[in-house]
Amino acid sequence: MRDRQLDPIVREACARFASRTALRQGDERLSYAELADRSARLAVVLDRMLDAGTGPRRDRVAVCARNSVDYVLSYLALLATGRVPFLVDVAFGENELEAIRTGCGVTAFLVDAGTADRFPLPGTVTPVAGGGHALVTVEAAGAPPALLADTAVCRFTSGTTGVPKCLEFSGTAVFSAARNWVEGTGLDGTDRTLCLAAFTNGLAFNTSLLSSFLVGAELVLHTGPPTSARIARAVADSGATRLVAFPLVYRTLAASDLATARLARLDLAISAGAELPAETRARFEERFGVRIADYYGVAEAGPCTFERDPGYRRGLGTPLPGVTLRPRRRPDGGTEILLRTASMASRYLNAPGELEGRLDADGYYRTGDLGHLEDGRLFVTGRVAGVINLAGRKIDPREVERVVQAIDGVRDAVLFADTDADGQITLHMAVVGDRPLARADILAGCRGRLAAYKVPQRVSFVAEIPRSSAGKVRINDLRATVAASAGAGPDTQTPTRGRESMR
């Protein structure tokens, strides 16, 4: 069967819901008819710009920009030209972008016009007429790897431990993710979704973009710092019925002094990307009377589970339509979650064979998440690769992090494996404080709550934990941050207060 093409799906939706509001950003509103018209006109402009010069036709274009009306227009315009959009995290730096240039053959980047002169790769900058983006063209790095014939969109893993892997998705996979989200969560044309996650991440891409268009719903985009007051104002002004965000947003809102009426029309809050602390959930729901529904997704597989039951507060929900979960016992005694979905990526463009190698004989993807099912509901308890082996003892970093994060004055904390002067593995805790803290405070908070061998041997205080747009720790950047803070000694006694990152 011929693969589903995304451009006709979007155009059909725009024609069917022509008079409804499709996009809202601040005071700017676009109806579905206007969305179709403006993206079509932009497609002509981009087609002309990308075909300029004597080189080969650029069939792949990276969108490396923040969420905005211009972002959605550029994305839809690229689909209309028949090109493949590569959705690139704005948090990526020179190393990641260079890897995308050389490993994926991307030589054209659409970026926010105001930041084009600071784009990390050298290239030619051309403003896009009538829009908020600029086109940066860079030098090619040899023959690009061929895309699969049915690839419609490419997104990237977070690159937390190295080069981001480029995921190829067919149009059928993207459509299936959106359709199954609509069916599995009850999204309809009366909904207004306020999206605080970047479209480069599956949380936003799968829950907010095409899914909204399929049913004629309204998508609300947030600009500016995501402070509690700004978020509340965006919810109130837009009349949003759904909020899509990472746990840090809910933590900020729960700890704020906002009047509960500011979120009065909100029916559902959706959280994913990291574990939502039980105390954050309880405080948010008690204050605002809005349920937080957990969503579990995998970059390589799309949306997987959603908590449909309003009265349930444990686990990560049950499988969405088109999703099958299969727990499998490992030789080490743990149970890994395997899954198969209708929205699976086809492969990694820049790592041939690696994705295929994570599939079992039945096509189930090995997630690397440890967990189990109870009455069909998914519980994730740890990571296969995340376990630290300390002299034969297995330590789950998340267990230690939860204890440290509960210490008064700790805003964020990450445990990672380090080595001492003798090359032996040690437990190193990076901590962000809300007030001056000392190593002794952290150790005192761990002792009695953790086995002695789980207590961190090293503690470093940093201004901020480097994270991707999905909230995942960028471990290489974290190691560099910790190294830079070592000037005050191996365990800095008084942390520098940093601003809270909520990208």
Disulfide bonds with the S-S distance in Angstrom:
none
